[in-house]
Amino acid sequence: MRVHYGKGKEDPLQHVRFYSKNATASARCFRLPECAYEMFSPRKFEEYCIRIFVKEPHLVAPVREAFERWCRKYNNSQGFPLEFNA
């Protein structure tokens, strides 16, 4: 599942224009400088969520190990395994 803020990896606030509160009809729009909002915005604007379901109990450990290897190789993140026993 891919989740983002509407512009993929780009900062969506760089595509928004603002006007002054006291703007007149001839006022021009402007962009906020990144330093004005950088401490309030996320570092990354896109993330992926992968869910893996395994029915056979004997496959849980090998699938988990394979997924952890994939995480280390491709995106340097960690998996958060949850096990549900039916």
C-alpha positions in Angstrom: 0.0 0.0 0.0 1.4 3.4 -1.0 0.6 6.4 1.2 1.6 10.0 0.4 0.4 13.6 0.8 -0.7 14.0 -2.8 2.6 14.8 -4.6 4.5 11.5 -4.1 8.0 12.1 -2.8 7.7 15.9 -3.3 6.8 18.4 -0.5 3.2 19.4 -1.2 3.7 22.8 0.4 6.1 23.7 -2.4 3.0 23.6 -4.7 0.8 25.8 -2.6 0.6 29.6 -3.0 -0.3 32.0 -0.2 -1.6 35.5 0.0 -1.2 38.1 2.7 -4.1 38.7 5.0 -4.2 42.3 3.8 -4.0 41.5 0.1 -5.5 43.8 -2.4 -6.9 42.8 -5.8 -3.4 43.5 -7.3 -1.6 41.4 -4.7 0.7 38.6 -5.9 0.8 35.2 -4.4 4.0 33.7 -2.8 5.4 30.5 -1.6 6.4 29.9 2.0 10.1 29.5 2.4 11.0 26.0 3.6 12.6 27.3 6.8 9.2 28.7 7.8 7.6 25.3 8.2 10.4 22.6 8.0 10.2 21.8 11.7 6.5 21.1 11.5 6.6 18.9 8.4 7.7 15.3 7.9 11.1 14.5 6.5 9.6 12.1 4.0 6.3 12.6 2.2 5.7 9.1 1.0 5.7 5.6 2.6 4.9 2.1 1.7 3.1 -0.4 3.8 3.5 -4.1 3.0 1.4 -6.8 4.6 2.3 -10.5 4.3 -0.1 -13.2 5.4 1.0 -16.8 6.0 -1.5 -19.6 6.5 0.9 -22.5 7.2 2.5 -22.2 10.7 5.7 -23.9 9.5 6.3 -21.1 6.9 6.1 -18.2 9.4 9.8 -18.2 10.4 11.2 -18.5 6.8 8.8 -15.9 5.5 9.7 -13.5 8.3 13.5 -14.0 7.7 13.0 -13.4 4.0 11.0 -10.2 4.6 13.6 -8.9 7.1 16.4 -9.5 4.5 14.3 -7.7 1.9 13.8 -4.7 4.3 17.6 -4.5 4.9 18.4 -4.7 1.3 15.9 -2.3 -0.3 14.7 0.3 2.2 16.8 0.0 5.4 13.7 -0.2 7.5 12.3 -2.6 10.0 9.4 -5.0 9.9 6.9 -5.0 12.7 5.7 -8.6 12.8 2.3 -9.4 14.3 1.2 -12.9 14.8 -2.5 -13.9 15.0 -3.4 -17.4 15.9 -6.8 -18.4 14.6 
